[in-house]
């Protein structure tokens, strides 16, 4: 199996997603967007929070993840072509026909699976909450 993403500020939604992905086969390979790739995705100011090598190390420490690689391209298409996974997994916010590499995997007889998101869990929301609390703390300090 193969999946990819930024995985910046790993949270329970990421962990559950990766655990479910791992259950779909024998080995899970995770492609992690490089820092430059994350910035090109316009995830927001100051992103990524965690450098790519650290994100990869954290992911590799999870029991459900077998291999991790960092890619710098705009999409993981080249990586998917090279690895030739039997199963390609993405989060439920992706329509199956919009998943990069779908045609490659399906042309080899593989399948593409979208795993539902864990509600109310996202790195962007967590960063927003931290910034809001930081702003409130700064305002209280000035008062």
N, CA, C and O atoms as a MOPAC input file, in Angstrom:
PM7 MOZYME 1SCF
protein

 N      0.82600 1    -1.16700 1     0.00000 1
 C      0.00000 1     0.00000 1     0.00000 1
 C      0.87400 1     1.23500 1     0.00000 1
 O      2.01700 1     1.21900 1     0.45700 1
 N      0.30300 1     2.30800 1    -0.52600 1
 C      0.99300 1     3.58500 1    -0.54900 1
 C      0.00100 1     4.68300 1    -0.20300 1
 O     -1.15100 1     4.66500 1    -0.63600 1
 N      0.46900 1     5.63000 1     0.58100 1
 C     -0.26100 1     6.86100 1     0.81000 1
 C      0.74600 1     7.99000 1     0.90100 1
 O      1.94900 1     7.76100 1     1.01800 1
 N      0.24700 1     9.18900 1     0.84700 1
 C      1.15300 1    10.33700 1     0.93500 1
 C      0.44300 1    11.50200 1     1.59100 1
 O     -0.78500 1    11.54400 1     1.67500 1
 N      1.24000 1    12.44300 1     2.05000 1
 C      0.69000 1    13.64600 1     2.64700 1
 C      1.76800 1    14.47100 1     3.31000 1
 O      2.94800 1    14.11900 1     3.29400 1
 N      1.34300 1    15.57200 1     3.89200 1
 C      2.27800 1    16.46400 1     4.60100 1
 C      2.57800 1    15.93000 1     5.99400 1
 O      3.73300 1    15.92200 1     6.42100 1
 N      1.55300 1    15.48900 1     6.69900 1
 C      1.67100 1    14.96000 1     8.05900 1
 C      2.41300 1    15.92900 1     8.98000 1
 O      3.27800 1    15.53300 1     9.76100 1
 N      2.05300 1    17.20300 1     8.86600 1
 C      2.63200 1    18.24700 1     9.70300 1
 C      1.83100 1    18.28600 1    11.00600 1
 O      0.60200 1    18.32400 1    10.96300 1
 N      2.48100 1    18.27700 1    12.13000 1
 C      1.84900 1    18.17400 1    13.44400 1
 C      0.93700 1    16.94600 1    13.48800 1
 O     -0.28800 1    17.06200 1    13.45400 1
 N      1.54300 1    15.80700 1    13.56200 1
 C      0.82600 1    14.53700 1    13.56900 1
 C     -0.23700 1    14.53300 1    14.66700 1
 O      0.04300 1    14.90100 1    15.80800 1
 N     -1.45100 1    14.11800 1    14.32100 1
 C     -2.55100 1    14.08100 1    15.27800 1
 C     -3.28800 1    12.75200 1    15.15200 1
 O     -2.96500 1    11.93400 1    14.29100 1
 N     -4.27400 1    12.54500 1    16.01300 1
 C     -4.98400 1    11.26900 1    16.07700 1
 C     -5.66000 1    10.92300 1    14.74600 1
 O     -5.76400 1     9.74500 1    14.40400 1
 N     -6.11300 1    11.90700 1    14.00600 1
 C     -6.70500 1    11.64200 1    12.69200 1
 C     -5.69700 1    10.99500 1    11.75600 1
 O     -6.02300 1    10.04700 1    11.04200 1
 N     -4.45300 1    11.51500 1    11.76000 1
 C     -3.39300 1    10.90700 1    10.95100 1
 C     -3.13700 1     9.46200 1    11.37400 1
 O     -3.04700 1     8.56300 1    10.53900 1
 N     -3.02300 1     9.25700 1    12.68400 1
 C     -2.69900 1     7.92000 1    13.19600 1
 C     -3.78400 1     6.91900 1    12.82400 1
 O     -3.48200 1     5.82300 1    12.35100 1
 N     -5.02700 1     7.28300 1    13.03300 1
 C     -6.13000 1     6.36700 1    12.70200 1
 C     -6.17800 1     6.09000 1    11.20200 1
 O     -6.42800 1     4.96000 1    10.78200 1
 N     -5.94200 1     7.10800 1    10.41200 1
 C     -5.89500 1     6.97100 1     8.95300 1
 C     -4.79900 1     5.98300 1     8.53700 1
 O     -5.03900 1     5.08700 1     7.72800 1
 N     -3.62000 1     6.15100 1     9.08700 1
 C     -2.49700 1     5.27000 1     8.74200 1
 C     -2.74500 1     3.84200 1     9.23200 1
 O     -2.39500 1     2.88500 1     8.54100 1
 N     -3.33600 1     3.69000 1    10.39700 1
 C     -3.66500 1     2.35100 1    10.89200 1
 C     -4.65900 1     1.66000 1     9.96400 1
 O     -4.50500 1     0.47900 1     9.65300 1
 N     -5.67200 1     2.39100 1     9.52700 1
 C     -6.65600 1     1.81000 1     8.61200 1
 C     -6.02200 1     1.47900 1     7.26000 1
 O     -6.33900 1     0.45600 1     6.65400 1
 N     -5.13900 1     2.33600 1     6.79800 1
 C     -4.44700 1     2.07900 1     5.52800 1
 C     -3.62100 1     0.80200 1     5.63800 1
 O     -3.61500 1    -0.01500 1     4.71700 1
 N     -2.93200 1     0.62900 1     6.74600 1
 C     -2.07600 1    -0.54900 1     6.94300 1
 C     -2.87400 1    -1.83800 1     6.93800 1
 O     -2.36900 1    -2.87700 1     6.51200 1
 N     -4.11000 1    -1.78700 1     7.40500 1
 C     -4.96800 1    -2.97100 1     7.44600 1
 C     -5.36500 1    -3.46000 1     6.05400 1
 O     -5.90200 1    -4.55900 1     5.91600 1
 N     -5.10700 1    -2.66200 1     5.02800 1
 C     -5.50000 1    -3.01700 1     3.66200 1
 C     -4.48500 1    -3.89800 1     2.94600 1
 O     -4.71700 1    -4.30800 1     1.80800 1
 N     -3.36100 1    -4.19500 1     3.59900 1
 C     -2.35300 1    -5.01400 1     2.92500 1
 C     -1.19500 1    -5.37900 1     3.82600 1
 O     -1.28300 1    -5.28700 1     5.05000 1
 N     -0.09800 1    -5.80000 1     3.19400 1
 C      1.04800 1    -6.34200 1     3.92200 1
 C      2.07900 1    -5.31400 1     4.37800 1
 O      2.75900 1    -5.53200 1     5.38000 1
 N      2.20700 1    -4.20700 1     3.66700 1
 C      3.20900 1    -3.20400 1     4.01300 1
 C      2.70800 1    -1.83200 1     3.58300 1
 O      2.11900 1    -1.67900 1     2.51300 1
 N      2.95000 1    -0.84300 1     4.42800 1
 C      2.51500 1     0.52100 1     4.13000 1
 C      3.72500 1     1.41500 1     3.90200 1
 O      4.59000 1     1.55200 1     4.76700 1
 N      3.76900 1     2.02000 1     2.72100 1
 C      4.79600 1     2.99700 1     2.36800 1
 C      4.13200 1     4.36800 1     2.40200 1
 O      3.07000 1     4.56600 1     1.81100 1
 N      4.76100 1     5.31100 1     3.09600 1
 C      4.22300 1     6.65800 1     3.21000 1
 C      5.16800 1     7.63700 1     2.52200 1
 O      6.35300 1     7.70400 1     2.84700 1
 N      4.63100 1     8.39200 1     1.57100 1
 C      5.37300 1     9.47000 1     0.93400 1
 C      5.06100 1    10.76600 1     1.65800 1
 O      3.89800 1    11.13400 1     1.82000 1
 N      6.10600 1    11.45400 1     2.09200 1
 C      5.95500 1    12.70100 1     2.84100 1
 C      6.39400 1    13.86600 1     1.95800 1
 O      7.48100 1    13.84600 1     1.38000 1
 N      5.53500 1    14.87800 1     1.86100 1
 C      5.90100 1    16.06400 1     1.09400 1
 C      7.11900 1    16.73900 1     1.71500 1
 O      7.18500 1    16.91100 1     2.93300 1
 N      8.07800 1    17.12000 1     0.88200 1
 C      9.22000 1    17.89400 1     1.36000 1
 C      8.73200 1    19.24500 1     1.85100 1
 O      7.58500 1    19.62200 1     1.60900 1
 N      9.59700 1    19.97200 1     2.53900 1
 C      9.22400 1    21.29300 1     3.04100 1
 C      8.82400 1    22.21800 1     1.88800 1
 O      7.82200 1    22.92800 1     1.97500 1
 N      9.61500 1    22.20500 1     0.80700 1
 C      9.31000 1    23.05900 1    -0.34400 1
 C      7.98000 1    22.65800 1    -0.97400 1
 O      7.21100 1    23.51700 1    -1.40500 1
 N      7.71100 1    21.37300 1    -1.02700 1
 C      6.45300 1    20.88000 1    -1.58800 1
 C      5.26600 1    21.34400 1    -0.74600 1
 O      4.23400 1    21.73200 1    -1.29400 1
 N      5.40000 1    21.30700 1     0.56800 1
 C      4.32800 1    21.78100 1     1.45600 1
 C      4.07400 1    23.26700 1     1.20800 1
 O      2.92500 1    23.70100 1     1.12600 1
 N      5.14000 1    24.03200 1     1.09000 1
 C      4.97900 1    25.47200 1     0.84500 1
 C      4.25600 1    25.72200 1    -0.47700 1
 O      3.43900 1    26.63700 1    -0.57000 1
 N      4.54900 1    24.91700 1    -1.50000 1
 C      3.87300 1    25.07300 1    -2.79700 1
 C      2.38600 1    24.73100 1    -2.70700 1
 O      1.59300 1    25.21500 1    -3.51400 1
 N      2.00500 1    23.91200 1    -1.74400 1
 C      0.59700 1    23.54400 1    -1.56700 1
 C     -0.20600 1    24.63600 1    -0.87800 1
 O     -1.42300 1    24.51800 1    -0.73500 1
 N      0.47300 1    25.70600 1    -0.44800 1
 C     -0.19600 1    26.84000 1     0.21200 1
 C     -1.00800 1    26.40800 1     1.42600 1
 O     -2.18100 1    26.76000 1     1.55500 1
 N     -0.38800 1    25.65700 1     2.30200 1
 C     -1.06100 1    25.20000 1     3.51700 1
 C     -1.26800 1    26.32800 1     4.51800 1
 O     -2.06800 1    26.20300 1     5.44500 1
 N     -0.55000 1    27.42300 1     4.33200 1
 C     -0.69500 1    28.55700 1     5.24000 1
 C      0.67000 1    29.10300 1     5.61600 1
 O      1.69600 1    28.47500 1     5.35500 1
 N      0.67400 1    30.28400 1     6.23300 1
 C      1.94900 1    30.91400 1     6.59500 1
 C      2.72600 1    30.08200 1     7.61200 1
 O      2.16000 1    29.54500 1     8.56400 1
 N      4.02600 1    29.99000 1     7.38800 1
 C      4.88600 1    29.28200 1     8.33200 1
 C      4.83100 1    27.77200 1     8.23300 1
 O      5.39300 1    27.08500 1     9.08600 1
 N      4.17700 1    27.23700 1     7.22500 1
 C      4.07900 1    25.79600 1     7.07600 1
 C      5.19600 1    25.29600 1     6.17400 1
 O      5.57800 1    26.00000 1     5.23900 1
 N      5.72200 1    24.13200 1     6.41400 1
 C      5.34000 1    23.24900 1     7.50600 1
 C      5.91200 1    23.71800 1     8.84200 1
 O      6.90700 1    24.44200 1     8.89000 1
 N      5.27900 1    23.30000 1     9.89600 1
 C      5.75000 1    23.59000 1    11.25300 1
 C      6.94100 1    22.68500 1    11.56100 1
 O      7.95700 1    23.13800 1    12.08900 1
 N      6.80700 1    21.41100 1    11.22700 1
 C      7.83700 1    20.40500 1    11.50000 1
 C      8.59500 1    20.10600 1    10.20900 1
 O      7.96900 1    19.85100 1     9.18000 1
 N      9.93600 1    20.13100 1    10.24100 1
 C     10.72100 1    19.83300 1     9.03600 1
 C     10.46600 1    18.40600 1     8.51600 1
 O     10.13600 1    17.50200 1     9.28300 1
 N     10.62300 1    18.23300 1     7.21900 1
 C     10.32100 1    16.95700 1     6.55900 1
 C     11.04000 1    15.77200 1     7.18900 1
 O     10.42600 1    14.72700 1     7.40000 1
 N     12.30400 1    15.90900 1     7.48900 1
 C     13.04700 1    14.77100 1     8.07600 1
 C     12.45700 1    14.34800 1     9.42000 1
 O     12.39900 1    13.15900 1     9.73100 1
 N     12.02300 1    15.32200 1    10.21000 1
 C     11.40800 1    14.99000 1    11.49400 1
 C     10.02900 1    14.37300 1    11.29400 1
 O      9.66400 1    13.43400 1    12.00200 1
 N      9.25500 1    14.89200 1    10.33500 1
 C      7.94900 1    14.29400 1    10.04600 1
 C      8.12900 1    12.84400 1     9.60900 1
 O      7.37500 1    11.96600 1    10.02800 1
 N      9.12700 1    12.59800 1     8.77000 1
 C      9.40200 1    11.23400 1     8.30500 1
 C      9.82500 1    10.33300 1     9.45900 1
 O      9.39600 1     9.18100 1     9.53100 1
 N     10.65000 1    10.83600 1    10.35100 1
 C     11.10700 1    10.04800 1    11.50000 1
 C      9.94000 1     9.68700 1    12.42700 1
 O      9.84700 1     8.55800 1    12.91000 1
 N      9.06600 1    10.64100 1    12.66300 1
 C      7.89800 1    10.39100 1    13.51200 1
 C      7.01200 1     9.31600 1    12.87800 1
 O      6.57800 1     8.38900 1    13.56100 1
 N      6.74700 1     9.43600 1    11.59200 1
 C      5.91600 1     8.45100 1    10.89200 1
 C      6.55900 1     7.06700 1    10.92200 1
 O      5.87600 1     6.06600 1    11.13700 1
 N      7.86400 1     7.01400 1    10.70800 1
 C      8.57100 1     5.73200 1    10.69300 1
 C      8.51500 1     5.03700 1    12.04800 1
 O      8.64900 1     3.81500 1    12.11900 1
 N      8.32000 1     5.79100 1    13.11500 1
 C      8.25000 1     5.20700 1    14.45500 1
 C      6.89900 1     4.54000 1    14.73400 1
 O      6.76700 1     3.79400 1    15.70400 1
 N      5.91300 1     4.80100 1    13.90100 1
 C      4.59300 1     4.19400 1    14.09500 1
 C      4.61800 1     2.73100 1    13.65700 1
 O      5.17600 1     2.40000 1    12.61100 1
 N      4.01400 1     1.86600 1    14.45500 1
 C      3.99800 1     0.43000 1    14.15300 1
 C      3.29300 1     0.12300 1    12.83600 1
 O      3.62100 1    -0.86800 1    12.18300 1
 N      2.34000 1     0.94500 1    12.43600 1
 C      1.56900 1     0.68400 1    11.21700 1
 C      2.28800 1     1.10600 1     9.94100 1
 O      1.83500 1     0.78000 1     8.84400 1
 N      3.40000 1     1.82500 1    10.06900 1
 C      4.13800 1     2.32100 1     8.90500 1
 C      5.39500 1     1.48000 1     8.71600 1
 O      6.19200 1     1.31300 1     9.63800 1
 N      5.55800 1     0.95100 1     7.49600 1
 C      6.71400 1     0.09900 1     7.20900 1
 C      7.87700 1     0.86200 1     6.58200 1
 O      9.03600 1     0.59600 1     6.90300 1
 N      7.58300 1     1.79500 1     5.70300 1
 C      8.62300 1     2.57000 1     5.02400 1
 C      8.13700 1     3.99800 1     4.83400 1
 O      6.94300 1     4.24200 1     4.65500 1
 N      9.08400 1     4.95000 1     4.87500 1
 C      8.77000 1     6.35800 1     4.65800 1
 C      9.78700 1     6.92500 1     3.68300 1
 O     10.97900 1     6.62900 1     3.76600 1
 N      9.30400 1     7.74000 1     2.76000 1
 C     10.19200 1     8.44900 1     1.85100 1
 C      9.69800 1     9.88000 1     1.70300 1
 O      8.50200 1    10.15000 1     1.81500 1
 N     10.61200 1    10.77900 1     1.45500 1
 C     10.27600 1    12.19300 1     1.26400 1
 C     10.33800 1    12.47500 1    -0.23500 1
 O     11.28400 1    12.07700 1    -0.91300 1
 N      9.31500 1    13.16800 1    -0.74200 1
 C      9.34300 1    13.54800 1    -2.15500 1
 C      9.16600 1    15.05100 1    -2.29100 1
 O      8.46200 1    15.68300 1    -1.50300 1
 N      9.81600 1    15.60900 1    -3.30100 1
 C      9.79400 1    17.05400 1    -3.47800 1
 C      8.94900 1    17.53200 1    -4.63500 1
 O      8.77400 1    18.73600 1    -4.81700 1
 N      8.42300 1    16.61300 1    -5.41700 1
 C      7.61100 1    16.99700 1    -6.57000 1
 C      6.26300 1    17.54900 1    -6.12200 1
 O      5.87100 1    17.41900 1    -4.96200 1
 N      5.57100 1    18.16300 1    -7.06000 1
 C      4.24400 1    18.71500 1    -6.76500 1
 C      3.25700 1    17.61400 1    -6.39800 1
 O      2.35100 1    17.83300 1    -5.59400 1
 N      3.42700 1    16.43800 1    -6.98000 1
 C      2.56100 1    15.29400 1    -6.68700 1
 C      3.44300 1    14.05300 1    -6.51500 1
 O      4.61800 1    14.07300 1    -6.88300 1
 N      2.88500 1    12.98300 1    -5.96100 1
 C      3.65300 1    11.75100 1    -5.79400 1
 C      3.57600 1    10.82200 1    -7.01500 1
 O      3.90900 1     9.64200 1    -6.90300 1
 N      3.15100 1    11.32200 1    -8.15600 1
 C      2.93000 1    10.46200 1    -9.32100 1
 C      4.16800 1     9.65500 1    -9.70400 1
 O      4.07300 1     8.44900 1    -9.92900 1
 N      5.31300 1    10.29800 1    -9.78000 1
 C      6.55100 1     9.58500 1   -10.14400 1
 C      6.85800 1     8.47900 1    -9.13000 1
 O      7.25800 1     7.37800 1    -9.50700 1
 N      6.67100 1     8.77300 1    -7.87000 1
 C      6.90600 1     7.80500 1    -6.79900 1
 C      5.94300 1     6.61900 1    -6.91600 1
 O      6.34200 1     5.46800 1    -6.73600 1
 N      4.70400 1     6.90000 1    -7.21300 1
 C      3.70500 1     5.84200 1    -7.38200 1
 C      4.07500 1     4.96100 1    -8.57600 1
 O      3.97600 1     3.73700 1    -8.50000 1
 N      4.49600 1     5.57600 1    -9.66800 1
 C      4.92500 1     4.80200 1   -10.84900 1
 C      6.11100 1     3.90200 1   -10.50400 1
 O      6.17100 1     2.74700 1   -10.92700 1
 N      7.03900 1     4.43700 1    -9.74100 1
 C      8.24600 1     3.67900 1    -9.37000 1
 C      7.91600 1     2.52500 1    -8.42900 1
 O      8.39300 1     1.40700 1    -8.62400 1
 N      7.10500 1     2.79100 1    -7.41500 1
 C      6.79300 1     1.77200 1    -6.40500 1
 C      5.78100 1     0.73600 1    -6.90300 1
 O      5.86100 1    -0.43400 1    -6.52900 1
 N      4.84300 1     1.15100 1    -7.73100 1
 C      3.81300 1     0.24200 1    -8.22900 1
 C      2.98500 1    -0.41900 1    -7.14400 1
 O      2.88100 1    -1.64500 1    -7.11600 1
 N      2.38800 1     0.36500 1    -6.24300 1
 C      1.60300 1    -0.24200 1    -5.15600 1
 C      0.34800 1    -0.93900 1    -5.67500 1
 O     -0.21700 1    -0.56000 1    -6.70100 1
 N     -0.07200 1    -1.96700 1    -4.93900 1
 C     -1.33000 1    -2.65600 1    -5.25600 1
 C     -2.52500 1    -1.86800 1    -4.75200 1
 O     -3.62100 1    -1.95500 1    -5.30600 1
 N     -2.30200 1    -1.09400 1    -3.69100 1
 C     -3.37400 1    -0.29100 1    -3.09400 1
 C     -2.84400 1     1.12500 1    -2.88800 1
 O     -1.77000 1     1.32900 1    -2.32300 1
 N     -3.61600 1     2.08700 1    -3.35400 1
 C     -3.31800 1     3.50600 1    -3.17200 1
 C     -4.38500 1     4.06400 1    -2.24400 1
 O     -5.57900 1     3.91200 1    -2.50400 1
 N     -3.96000 1     4.71000 1    -1.16100 1
 C     -4.88900 1     5.18100 1    -0.13300 1
 C     -4.76300 1     6.69200 1     0.02500 1
 O     -3.66100 1     7.24000 1     0.04700 1
 N     -5.92100 1     7.35500 1     0.13600 1
 C     -5.95600 1     8.78900 1     0.43600 1
 C     -7.07900 1     9.04500 1     1.41900 1
 O     -7.91200 1     8.17500 1     1.67400 1
 N     -7.09300 1    10.24500 1     1.96600 1
 C     -8.13600 1    10.63300 1     2.89600 1
 C     -9.46200 1    10.84000 1     2.19800 1
 O     -9.51300 1    11.07500 1     0.99100 1
 N    -10.51700 1    10.75400 1     2.95400 1
 C    -11.86700 1    10.83500 1     2.43600 1
 C    -12.24300 1    12.17000 1     1.82300 1
 O    -13.30700 1    12.28500 1     1.21300 1
 N    -11.40200 1    13.18000 1     1.96900 1
 C    -11.69900 1    14.46300 1     1.33200 1
 C    -11.35200 1    14.44500 1    -0.15200 1
 O    -11.62400 1    15.41100 1    -0.86400 1
 N    -10.75300 1    13.35400 1    -0.62000 1
 C    -10.38900 1    13.20800 1    -2.02800 1
 C    -11.43200 1    12.35800 1    -2.74800 1
 O    -11.74400 1    11.25100 1    -2.31100 1
 N    -11.96700 1    12.87100 1    -3.84300 1
 C    -12.82000 1    12.05700 1    -4.71600 1
 C    -11.90300 1    11.05200 1    -5.40700 1
 O    -10.78300 1    11.39800 1    -5.78500 1
 N    -12.35900 1     9.82700 1    -5.57500 1
 C    -11.50800 1     8.78400 1    -6.16600 1
 C    -10.93500 1     9.20800 1    -7.51200 1
 O     -9.77400 1     8.92100 1    -7.80400 1
 N    -11.72300 1     9.88000 1    -8.32900 1
 C    -11.23200 1    10.26500 1    -9.65500 1
 C    -10.23500 1    11.42500 1    -9.61200 1
 O     -9.63500 1    11.75600 1   -10.63400 1
 N    -10.05000 1    12.04500 1    -8.44900 1
 C     -9.09600 1    13.14200 1    -8.30100 1
 C     -7.79300 1    12.69500 1    -7.64700 1
 O     -6.87100 1    13.50000 1    -7.51200 1
 N     -7.69600 1    11.44400 1    -7.24200 1
 C     -6.50300 1    10.95600 1    -6.54900 1
 C     -5.37700 1    10.73900 1    -7.54700 1
 O     -5.50400 1     9.96500 1    -8.49500 1
 N     -4.28200 1    11.43300 1    -7.31600 1
 C     -3.10600 1    11.32200 1    -8.18200 1
 C     -2.57100 1     9.89700 1    -8.14500 1
 O     -2.35600 1     9.33400 1    -7.07100 1
 N     -2.35800 1     9.32200 1    -9.31000 1
 C     -1.82600 1     7.97200 1    -9.41700 1
 C     -2.88900 1     6.89700 1    -9.55600 1
 O     -2.56900 1     5.72100 1    -9.73000 1
 N     -4.14800 1     7.29600 1    -9.47900 1
 C     -5.24500 1     6.32600 1    -9.56900 1
 C     -5.14700 1     5.49400 1   -10.84400 1
 O     -5.24400 1     4.26800 1   -10.80300 1
 N     -4.95300 1     6.17200 1   -11.98300 1
 C     -4.89300 1     5.45900 1   -13.26400 1
 C     -3.73600 1     4.47000 1   -13.29100 1
 O     -3.87700 1     3.36500 1   -13.81600 1
 N     -2.61500 1     4.85000 1   -12.74200 1
 C     -1.43000 1     3.98300 1   -12.71700 1
 C     -1.72200 1     2.71100 1   -11.92100 1
 O     -1.44800 1     1.60500 1   -12.38600 1
 N     -2.26700 1     2.87100 1   -10.74400 1
 C     -2.54500 1     1.73600 1    -9.86000 1
 C     -3.62200 1     0.83700 1   -10.46700 1
 O     -3.47300 1    -0.38400 1   -10.51100 1
 N     -4.69800 1     1.44900 1   -10.92900 1
 C     -5.78600 1     0.64700 1   -11.50200 1
 C     -5.37200 1    -0.05300 1   -12.79300 1
 O     -5.84700 1    -1.15500 1   -13.06900 1
 N     -4.49500 1     0.56400 1   -13.59100 1
 C     -4.04100 1    -0.07400 1   -14.83500 1
 C     -3.21200 1    -1.32700 1   -14.55800 1
 O     -3.07900 1    -2.19200 1   -15.42400 1
 N     -2.66100 1    -1.42100 1   -13.36100 1
 C     -1.88200 1    -2.60000 1   -12.95600 1
 C     -2.74000 1    -3.60800 1   -12.19300 1
 O     -2.22700 1    -4.60200 1   -11.67900 1
 N     -4.04500 1    -3.35000 1   -12.12200 1
 C     -4.95100 1    -4.25500 1   -11.41600 1
 C     -5.10900 1    -3.95100 1    -9.94700 1
 O     -5.71600 1    -4.73000 1    -9.21200 1
 N     -4.56800 1    -2.81900 1    -9.50600 1
 C     -4.67100 1    -2.43300 1    -8.10100 1
 C     -5.95700 1    -1.68200 1    -7.82800 1
 O     -6.79600 1    -1.50000 1    -8.71000 1
 N     -6.09000 1    -1.25200 1    -6.58800 1
 C     -7.30000 1    -0.51100 1    -6.21800 1
 C     -6.93500 1     0.75700 1    -5.47000 1
 O     -5.84300 1     0.89200 1    -4.91800 1
 N     -7.88200 1     1.68000 1    -5.47200 1
 C     -7.72300 1     2.97300 1    -4.82000 1
 C     -8.80300 1     3.08100 1    -3.74900 1
 O     -9.97900 1     2.82800 1    -4.00800 1
 N     -8.38500 1     3.46100 1    -2.53700 1
 C     -9.29500 1     3.52300 1    -1.40000 1
 C     -9.21400 1     4.90400 1    -0.75100 1
 O     -8.12400 1     5.42300 1    -0.50600 1
 N    -10.38000 1     5.49300 1    -0.47700 1
 C    -10.45500 1     6.74800 1     0.28000 1
 C    -10.96100 1     6.41500 1     1.67900 1
 O    -12.04800 1     5.86200 1     1.84200 1
 N    -10.16400 1     6.75500 1     2.67900 1
 C    -10.50900 1     6.47100 1     4.07700 1
 C    -11.12500 1     7.72400 1     4.69400 1
 O    -10.55600 1     8.81000 1     4.58700 1
 N    -12.29100 1     7.58100 1     5.34100 1
 C    -12.96000 1     8.75200 1     5.93700 1
 C    -12.08300 1     9.46100 1     6.96600 1
 O    -11.30200 1     8.83700 1     7.68400 1
 N    -12.23600 1    10.77200 1     7.01200 1
 C    -11.51800 1    11.59800 1     7.98000 1
 C    -12.08400 1    11.40900 1     9.37700 1
 O    -13.25900 1    11.08000 1     9.54200 1
 N    -11.24600 1    11.61900 1    10.37700 1
 C    -11.70800 1    11.70600 1    11.75900 1
 C    -12.22400 1    13.13600 1    11.92000 1
 O    -11.49000 1    14.09200 1    11.67200 1
 N    -13.46500 1    13.28100 1    12.32700 1
 C    -14.08200 1    14.60400 1    12.42500 1
 C    -13.34600 1    15.49600 1    13.42200 1
 O    -12.85800 1    15.04100 1    14.45700 1
 N    -13.28600 1    16.76100 1    13.08000 1
 C    -12.71900 1    17.80900 1    13.94000 1
 C    -11.24800 1    17.60300 1    14.27600 1
 O    -10.78900 1    18.04100 1    15.33100 1
 N    -10.50600 1    16.94400 1    13.39500 1
 C     -9.07100 1    16.76000 1    13.60300 1
 C     -8.34300 1    17.16100 1    12.32500 1
 O     -8.47500 1    16.50600 1    11.29200 1
 N     -7.57400 1    18.24700 1    12.40800 1
 C     -6.75600 1    18.65800 1    11.27300 1
 C     -5.60800 1    19.51300 1    11.78200 1
 O     -5.72800 1    20.21400 1    12.78700 1
 N     -4.50400 1    19.44100 1    11.07400 1
 C     -3.34900 1    20.24500 1    11.44600 1
 C     -3.68000 1    21.72700 1    11.30400 1
 O     -3.31900 1    22.52800 1    12.16700 1
 N     -4.35800 1    22.09300 1    10.23300 1
 C     -4.70800 1    23.49100 1    10.00000 1
 C     -5.57400 1    24.02900 1    11.14100 1
 O     -5.36500 1    25.15000 1    11.60300 1
 N     -6.54500 1    23.23000 1    11.59600 1
 C     -7.40100 1    23.65500 1    12.70900 1
 C     -6.59700 1    23.77900 1    14.00100 1
 O     -6.80900 1    24.71100 1    14.77800 1
 N     -5.68200 1    22.84900 1    14.23200 1
 C     -4.84900 1    22.90200 1    15.44100 1
 C     -3.97500 1    24.15000 1    15.44200 1
 O     -3.85200 1    24.82700 1    16.46200 1
 N     -3.37400 1    24.44700 1    14.30600 1
 C     -2.53700 1    25.64600 1    14.19700 1
 C     -3.39000 1    26.89700 1    14.41500 1
 O     -2.95700 1    27.83400 1    15.08600 1
 N     -4.59200 1    26.91600 1    13.85400 1
 C     -5.50100 1    28.04300 1    14.06100 1
 C     -5.83900 1    28.23400 1    15.52900 1
 O     -5.87100 1    29.36000 1    16.02400 1
 N     -6.09000 1    27.13200 1    16.22500 1
 C     -6.40700 1    27.19400 1    17.65000 1
 C     -5.20900 1    27.73000 1    18.45100 1
 O     -5.38000 1    28.55500 1    19.34800 1
 N     -4.02300 1    27.26700 1    18.13100 1
 C     -2.80700 1    27.74200 1    18.81600 1
 C     -2.62300 1    29.23700 1    18.58500 1
 O     -2.33600 1    29.98600 1    19.51900 1
 N     -2.79000 1    29.66700 1    17.33700 1
 C     -2.63000 1    31.09500 1    17.02800 1
 C     -3.66700 1    31.93600 1    17.76300 1
 O     -3.34900 1    33.02200 1    18.24700 1
 N     -4.90600 1    31.44700 1    17.85300 1
 C     -5.96100 1    32.16900 1    18.56100 1
 C     -5.62800 1    32.28400 1    20.04200 1
 O     -5.78700 1    33.35300 1    20.63200 1
 N     -5.16400 1    31.18600 1    20.64900 1
 C     -4.79000 1    31.21300 1    22.06000 1
 C     -3.59600 1    32.12400 1    22.30100 1
 O     -3.53300 1    32.83500 1    23.30400 1
 N     -2.65000 1    32.09400 1    21.36500 1
 C     -1.47200 1    32.95900 1    21.47200 1
 C     -1.89200 1    34.42000 1    21.40300 1
 O     -1.38400 1    35.25400 1    22.15200 1
 N     -2.82800 1    34.73000 1    20.49500 1
 C     -3.32200 1    36.10000 1    20.38000 1
 C     -4.06000 1    36.53500 1    21.63000 1
 O     -3.91100 1    37.67300 1    22.07400 1
 N     -4.85400 1    35.64300 1    22.20400 1
 C     -5.58300 1    35.95000 1    23.43400 1
 C     -4.62300 1    36.16700 1    24.59400 1
 O     -4.83400 1    37.05700 1    25.41700 1
 N     -3.56700 1    35.35800 1    24.66300 1
 C     -2.57600 1    35.49700 1    25.72800 1
 C     -1.82500 1    36.83100 1    25.58800 1
 O     -1.55100 1    37.50100 1    26.58400 1
 N     -1.49900 1    37.20700 1    24.35400 1
 C     -0.80500 1    38.45600 1    24.11800 1
 C     -1.69100 1    39.64400 1    24.49300 1
 O     -1.21900 1    40.62100 1    25.07400 1
 N     -2.98200 1    39.55000 1    24.15300 1
 C     -3.92000 1    40.62700 1    24.49000 1
 C     -4.08000 1    40.73900 1    26.00500 1
 O     -4.15700 1    41.84400 1    26.54100 1
 N     -4.13000 1    39.61200 1    26.68800 1
 C     -4.27200 1    39.62600 1    28.15800 1
 C     -3.02900 1    40.20500 1    28.81400 1
 O     -3.12000 1    40.89100 1    29.83200 1
 N     -1.86700 1    39.92900 1    28.23100 1
 C     -0.62500 1    40.45300 1    28.79400 1
 C     -0.54900 1    41.97300 1    28.66800 1
 O      0.04100 1    42.64000 1    29.51800 1
 N     -1.13900 1    42.51400 1    27.62000 1
 C     -1.12100 1    43.95900 1    27.40700 1
 C     -2.13200 1    44.67500 1    28.30300 1
 O     -1.98900 1    45.86200 1    28.59600 1
 N     -3.14100 1    43.94100 1    28.72600 1
 C     -4.22000 1    44.56400 1    29.52800 1
 C     -3.82100 1    44.82700 1    30.95100 1
 O     -4.62100 1    45.34300 1    31.73200 1

